[in-house]
Amino acid sequence: MGEARQPADIKVRLRRQAEALGFDALGVTTPDGLGPAGERLMEFLAEGRHGDMVWMETHAVRRRDVRALWPDARSVLMLAVSYGPERDPCEALVERSNGVVSVYAQGRDYHDIIKSRLKQLARWLQAAAGGEVKVFVDTAPVMEKPLAAAAGVGWQGKHTNLVSRRLGSWFFLGAIMTTTEIAADGPDADHCGSCRRCLDICPTDAFPAPYQLDARRCISYLTIEHKGHIAREFRTAMGNRIYGCDDCLAVCPWNKFAIAAREAGFVARSSSANPPLAELLELDDAKFRARFAGSPIKRTGRDRFVRNVLIAAGNSGDAALAAPVEALLGDRSPLVRAMAVWALRRIVGGERYSCQRQRYLPGEADADVRVEWEAETGQDRR
């Protein structure tokens, strides 16, 4: 395919148009901009640090090489939109009877909002400079963070997330690939220095070393991506985090320069802004879907979400949650029943727990639920 024309002032006009559409930063890189990130991805996968995110391994070839995803691409535009909170999200960890939802998931689903804007900008670019375009928002095998770093939007911090001197840690990324060749921007320098706040605050020690992440230990992975039972070693450390974790982002010193979200859709909704655990323990599938319609939370499904809520309930020390937890001992989902066992032991302990064990441990109980009952028998293994 022939190279599309490029007006001399296209970069200036492009930035102006992006700003008008609500983007807070734009940078351009080439399809080769990933550099060594592709090899680091393969090492990450070889060590099994992706856990059960099998899609990362399945699409590794296209993920590590933009040209494998789209051979005709000549330029990659990386765009950022701030979702900066007005308050420190770590403050919510104190209210143990409420569940803590990651800031990015408290508003509308960012995929829908950003994709619409990307399409508008892509159409404008196509009309202004010709060529073909494709847009991506975290739904295709694209390594957004390394590409955005190569485009100068920010740099990957020691927690592996992107950091910007102007936006801090709080921003979404989207990509536009085009057959039009646009002058690339240079990468930003690493400004982490000797700081290691993000590494030290992690509740589950998910960072084996600076700039390395073991997703299998990350609360965001465990509460969102992990489909099975959450290992006992992580449950207490999860506290009341029920969807994601913002700790490593929240402590970054560069957030003092962050701008608050301008997009109304990213403002926290009452249904997902750190709601009371008691409300969430009563969600069946229909109520879950209704409550989180249009939210990223909906994608986890009711059973995984309630699994997380039960762990938070067990960590809360709130005796008022005993009744709704007990009700879930007979839930249809073994994932939910198993976590109800664990939570109940921590809330009520001894006699009441033993009584429920006799009621809810029939011979046909699945293995995972039985393991939880047996593990909690005889002593409180906190």
C-alpha positions as CSV (number, residue, x, y, z in Angstrom):
1,M,0.0,0.0,0.0
2,G,1.3,3.4,-0.9
3,E,2.3,5.9,1.8
4,A,-0.4,8.5,2.4
5,R,0.3,12.2,2.0
6,Q,1.2,14.2,5.1
7,P,0.5,17.9,5.3
8,A,3.4,19.8,6.9
9,D,1.3,21.1,9.8
10,I,-0.5,17.8,10.5
11,K,1.1,17.3,13.9
12,V,0.0,20.7,15.2
13,R,-3.5,20.3,13.9
14,L,-3.7,16.8,15.2
15,R,-2.8,17.9,18.7
16,R,-5.3,20.7,18.6
17,Q,-8.0,18.3,17.5
18,A,-7.1,15.8,20.1
19,E,-7.4,18.4,22.8
20,A,-10.7,19.6,21.5
21,L,-12.0,16.0,21.8
22,G,-11.0,15.8,25.5
23,F,-7.6,14.0,25.3
24,D,-5.1,15.2,27.8
25,A,-1.9,14.1,26.0
26,L,-0.9,12.8,22.5
27,G,2.4,11.3,21.3
28,V,3.5,9.5,18.2
29,T,5.8,6.6,17.7
30,T,6.6,4.1,15.0
31,P,5.6,0.5,14.8
32,D,9.2,-0.4,15.9
33,G,8.8,1.8,19.0
34,L,8.3,-1.2,21.4
35,G,12.1,-1.8,21.5
36,P,13.0,-4.4,24.1
37,A,9.5,-4.5,25.5
38,G,8.6,-7.4,23.3
39,E,11.4,-9.5,24.7
40,R,10.5,-8.6,28.2
41,L,7.0,-9.8,27.5
42,M,8.2,-13.2,26.4
43,E,10.3,-13.5,29.6
44,F,7.2,-12.5,31.6
45,L,5.2,-15.2,30.0
46,A,7.9,-17.8,30.2
47,E,8.1,-17.3,34.0
48,G,4.3,-17.7,34.2
49,R,3.8,-14.3,35.8
50,H,0.7,-13.7,33.7
51,G,-1.3,-16.3,35.8
52,D,-4.4,-17.5,34.0
53,M,-4.5,-14.6,31.6
54,V,-4.1,-17.1,28.7
55,W,-5.0,-14.4,26.1
56,M,-1.6,-12.8,26.7
57,E,0.2,-16.0,25.7
58,T,-2.2,-16.8,22.8
59,H,-1.6,-13.4,21.1
60,A,2.0,-12.9,22.2
61,V,3.4,-12.7,18.6
62,R,1.0,-9.9,17.6
63,R,1.4,-8.2,21.0
64,R,5.2,-8.0,20.8
65,D,5.2,-6.7,17.2
66,V,2.9,-4.0,15.9
67,R,3.7,-5.1,12.3
68,A,2.4,-8.6,13.1
69,L,-0.8,-7.0,14.2
70,W,-1.1,-4.7,11.1
71,P,1.7,-4.9,8.5
72,D,0.7,-1.7,6.8
73,A,0.9,0.5,9.9
74,R,3.4,3.4,9.6
75,S,2.6,5.4,12.7
76,V,1.1,4.8,16.1
77,L,-0.7,7.6,17.9
78,M,-0.9,7.1,21.7
79,L,-3.5,9.2,23.5
80,A,-4.2,9.7,27.2
81,V,-7.3,10.8,29.1
82,S,-7.1,11.7,32.8
83,Y,-9.4,10.0,35.3
84,G,-7.7,11.6,38.3
85,P,-9.7,11.4,41.6
86,E,-10.4,14.3,43.8
87,R,-9.4,12.5,46.9
88,D,-6.7,10.0,47.9
89,P,-8.3,6.6,47.2
90,C,-6.4,5.0,50.1
91,E,-8.6,6.9,52.5
92,A,-11.4,4.4,51.7
93,L,-9.4,1.5,53.1
94,V,-10.2,2.7,56.6
95,E,-14.0,2.1,56.2
96,R,-13.8,-1.7,56.5
97,S,-17.5,-2.3,56.1
98,N,-17.4,-0.7,52.7
99,G,-15.9,-2.3,49.6
100,V,-13.1,-0.4,47.9
101,V,-13.4,-0.2,44.1
102,S,-10.4,1.0,42.0
103,V,-10.9,4.6,40.9
104,Y,-10.9,3.8,37.2
105,A,-14.0,1.5,37.6
106,Q,-16.2,3.8,39.7
107,G,-17.6,5.6,36.7
108,R,-18.8,4.5,33.3
109,D,-16.8,2.0,31.3
110,Y,-13.8,3.8,29.9
111,H,-13.7,1.6,26.8
112,D,-16.9,3.1,25.4
113,I,-16.0,6.7,26.2
114,I,-12.5,6.6,24.8
115,K,-13.2,4.5,21.8
116,S,-15.9,7.0,20.6
117,R,-13.3,9.8,20.9
118,L,-10.6,7.8,19.1
119,K,-13.0,7.1,16.2
120,Q,-13.7,10.8,15.9
121,L,-10.0,11.7,15.9
122,A,-9.2,8.9,13.4
123,R,-11.9,10.1,11.0
124,W,-10.5,13.6,11.3
125,L,-7.0,12.3,10.6
126,Q,-8.1,10.3,7.6
127,A,-9.8,13.3,6.1
128,A,-6.9,15.6,6.8
129,A,-4.0,13.3,5.8
130,G,-5.4,10.3,4.0
131,G,-4.4,6.7,4.7
132,E,-6.2,4.0,6.6
133,V,-6.7,4.0,10.4
134,K,-7.5,1.5,13.2
135,V,-8.3,2.3,16.8
136,F,-7.6,0.3,19.9
137,V,-8.7,0.6,23.6
138,D,-7.3,-2.2,25.7
139,T,-9.3,-4.8,23.7
140,A,-6.6,-6.0,21.2
141,P,-3.1,-7.3,21.6
142,V,-1.4,-3.9,21.8
143,M,1.3,-3.1,24.3
144,E,-0.1,0.3,25.2
145,K,2.2,1.3,28.0
146,P,5.5,0.7,26.2
147,L,4.2,2.3,23.0
148,A,3.0,5.3,25.0
149,A,6.4,5.5,26.7
150,A,8.1,5.5,23.3
151,A,5.7,8.2,22.1
152,G,6.7,10.5,25.1
153,V,3.3,10.3,26.9
154,G,5.2,9.2,30.0
155,W,7.5,6.5,31.3
156,Q,6.9,3.1,32.8
157,G,7.5,3.5,36.6
158,K,8.9,0.9,38.9
159,H,5.3,-0.4,39.4
160,T,5.3,-1.0,35.5
161,N,2.4,1.5,35.1
162,L,2.8,4.6,33.0
163,V,3.6,7.9,34.9
164,S,3.5,11.4,33.5
165,R,5.0,14.6,34.9
166,R,1.7,16.3,34.0
167,L,-0.9,13.7,34.6
168,G,0.6,11.7,37.4
169,S,-0.5,8.0,37.4
170,W,-4.2,8.5,36.7
171,F,-4.9,8.2,33.0
172,F,-6.3,5.8,30.4
173,L,-4.6,5.0,27.1
174,G,-5.9,4.6,23.6
175,A,-4.2,4.0,20.3
176,I,-4.7,4.9,16.7
177,M,-2.6,3.2,14.0
178,T,-2.4,4.7,10.6
179,T,-0.8,4.0,7.2
180,T,0.1,7.7,7.2
181,E,3.7,8.4,8.3
182,I,3.7,11.1,11.0
183,A,6.8,12.4,12.6
184,A,7.5,10.5,15.8
185,D,8.1,12.0,19.2
186,G,11.0,11.0,21.4
187,P,10.5,9.0,24.6
188,D,10.3,10.6,28.0
189,A,13.1,10.0,30.5
190,D,12.6,7.9,33.6
191,H,11.9,10.3,36.5
192,C,11.4,7.7,39.3
193,G,14.9,8.2,40.7
194,S,15.5,6.4,44.0
195,C,11.9,6.5,45.0
196,R,10.3,3.1,45.7
197,R,7.1,4.0,47.4
198,C,5.0,2.0,44.9
199,L,7.1,-1.1,45.6
200,D,7.0,-0.8,49.3
201,I,3.3,-0.2,49.7
202,C,2.1,-3.3,47.8
203,P,0.1,-5.4,50.2
204,T,0.9,-8.7,48.5
205,D,4.6,-8.1,47.5
206,A,3.7,-8.3,43.8
207,F,6.9,-6.7,42.6
208,P,9.9,-9.1,42.5
209,A,12.1,-6.2,41.6
210,P,11.7,-2.6,40.3
211,Y,10.1,-2.5,36.9
212,Q,8.9,-6.2,37.3
213,L,5.4,-7.4,38.2
214,D,4.2,-10.9,39.1
215,A,0.5,-10.6,38.3
216,R,-0.3,-13.7,40.2
217,R,0.3,-11.8,43.4
218,C,-1.4,-8.5,42.3
219,I,-4.7,-7.7,43.9
220,S,-5.9,-6.1,40.7
221,Y,-5.3,-9.4,38.9
222,L,-6.7,-11.5,41.7
223,T,-10.0,-9.5,42.0
224,I,-10.6,-8.9,38.3
225,E,-8.8,-11.4,36.1
226,H,-8.4,-14.5,38.3
227,K,-11.3,-16.9,37.7
228,G,-10.8,-19.4,40.5
229,H,-10.4,-19.4,44.3
230,I,-8.1,-16.8,45.7
231,A,-5.2,-18.3,47.6
232,R,-5.5,-18.1,51.4
233,E,-2.1,-16.3,51.6
234,F,-3.6,-13.2,49.9
235,R,-7.0,-12.9,51.5
236,T,-6.1,-11.0,54.6
237,A,-3.8,-8.6,52.7
238,M,-6.7,-7.8,50.3
239,G,-8.5,-6.0,53.2
240,N,-11.7,-4.4,51.8
241,R,-10.5,-4.1,48.2
242,I,-13.2,-5.8,46.1
243,Y,-12.3,-4.6,42.5
244,G,-8.7,-3.7,41.7
245,C,-6.1,-1.9,43.8
246,D,-4.8,1.6,43.6
247,D,-2.1,1.6,46.3
248,C,0.9,1.7,44.0
249,L,-0.6,4.4,41.9
250,A,-1.9,6.5,44.8
251,V,1.5,6.9,46.5
252,C,3.4,8.1,43.4
253,P,4.8,11.6,44.2
254,W,4.1,12.7,40.6
255,N,0.4,12.7,41.4
256,K,0.9,16.2,43.0
257,F,0.8,17.5,39.4
258,A,-2.1,15.3,38.3
259,I,-5.2,17.0,36.9
260,A,-8.7,15.9,37.9
261,A,-10.8,14.1,35.4
262,R,-12.6,16.4,33.0
263,E,-14.9,13.7,31.6
264,A,-18.2,13.5,33.5
265,G,-18.5,9.8,32.7
266,F,-15.5,9.1,34.8
267,V,-17.1,10.6,37.9
268,A,-17.8,8.0,40.5
269,R,-21.4,6.6,40.5
270,S,-23.1,5.8,43.8
271,S,-23.5,2.1,42.7
272,S,-19.8,1.6,42.5
273,A,-18.2,4.3,44.7
274,N,-17.0,2.1,47.6
275,P,-20.4,0.8,48.5
276,P,-21.5,-0.9,51.7
277,L,-20.6,-4.6,51.8
278,A,-24.0,-5.5,53.1
279,E,-25.6,-4.3,49.9
280,L,-23.2,-6.2,47.7
281,L,-23.6,-9.5,49.6
282,E,-27.3,-9.6,48.6
283,L,-26.6,-9.4,44.8
284,D,-27.9,-12.3,42.7
285,D,-27.0,-12.3,39.0
286,A,-29.9,-10.1,37.9
287,K,-29.3,-7.5,40.6
288,F,-25.5,-7.5,39.8
289,R,-26.1,-6.9,36.1
290,A,-28.6,-4.1,36.8
291,R,-26.4,-2.4,39.4
292,F,-23.2,-2.4,37.3
293,A,-24.7,-1.9,33.8
294,G,-22.3,0.3,31.8
295,S,-19.5,-0.3,34.4
296,P,-16.2,-2.3,33.9
297,I,-17.2,-4.2,37.0
298,K,-19.9,-6.1,35.1
299,R,-17.3,-8.0,33.1
300,T,-16.1,-10.0,36.1
301,G,-19.5,-11.6,36.5
302,R,-21.5,-11.9,39.7
303,D,-19.8,-14.9,41.2
304,R,-16.2,-13.6,41.1
305,F,-17.4,-10.2,42.3
306,V,-19.2,-11.7,45.3
307,R,-16.2,-13.9,46.0
308,N,-14.2,-10.7,46.5
309,V,-16.9,-9.1,48.6
310,L,-16.9,-12.1,50.9
311,I,-13.2,-11.8,51.5
312,A,-13.7,-8.1,52.4
313,A,-16.5,-9.1,54.7
314,G,-14.3,-11.6,56.4
315,N,-11.7,-8.9,56.9
316,S,-14.1,-6.3,58.2
317,G,-14.7,-7.6,61.7
318,D,-18.3,-6.4,61.2
319,A,-20.7,-8.8,63.1
320,A,-23.7,-7.3,61.2
321,L,-22.4,-9.0,58.1
322,A,-22.7,-12.5,59.6
323,A,-26.3,-13.1,58.4
324,P,-25.8,-12.2,54.7
325,V,-22.6,-14.2,54.7
326,E,-24.4,-17.2,56.2
327,A,-27.0,-17.0,53.5
328,L,-24.3,-17.4,50.9
329,L,-23.2,-20.8,52.3
330,G,-26.0,-22.3,50.2
331,D,-25.3,-20.3,47.1
332,R,-25.4,-22.1,43.8
333,S,-21.8,-21.1,43.0
334,P,-19.0,-23.2,44.7
335,L,-16.7,-20.1,44.3
336,V,-19.1,-18.1,46.4
337,R,-19.8,-20.9,48.9
338,A,-16.1,-21.5,49.5
339,M,-15.4,-17.8,50.3
340,A,-18.5,-17.7,52.5
341,V,-17.0,-20.5,54.6
342,W,-13.8,-18.5,55.0
343,A,-15.6,-15.2,55.8
344,L,-18.0,-16.7,58.3
345,R,-15.2,-18.2,60.4
346,R,-13.6,-14.8,60.7
347,I,-16.8,-13.0,61.6
348,V,-18.4,-15.4,64.1
349,G,-15.7,-18.0,65.0
350,G,-16.4,-21.1,67.1
351,E,-19.8,-22.4,68.0
352,R,-21.9,-20.8,65.3
353,Y,-19.4,-21.7,62.7
354,S,-19.4,-25.4,63.7
355,C,-23.2,-25.5,63.7
356,Q,-23.2,-24.1,60.1
357,R,-20.5,-26.6,59.1
358,Q,-22.8,-29.5,59.9
359,R,-25.6,-28.0,57.9
360,Y,-23.7,-27.1,54.8
361,L,-21.2,-29.9,54.4
362,P,-23.2,-32.7,52.7
363,G,-21.3,-35.7,51.2
364,E,-21.7,-34.4,47.7
365,A,-20.1,-31.0,48.4
366,D,-17.5,-30.1,45.8
367,A,-13.8,-30.5,46.7
368,D,-12.9,-26.8,46.9
369,V,-15.7,-26.0,49.4
370,R,-14.9,-29.0,51.5
371,V,-11.2,-27.9,51.6
372,E,-12.3,-24.5,53.0
373,W,-14.5,-26.2,55.7
374,E,-11.7,-28.6,56.7
375,A,-9.0,-25.8,56.7
376,E,-11.1,-23.8,59.1
377,T,-11.9,-26.7,61.5
378,G,-10.3,-26.7,64.9
379,Q,-8.5,-23.4,64.8
380,D,-8.8,-20.0,63.4
381,R,-6.0,-19.8,60.8
382,R,-5.9,-16.1,60.1
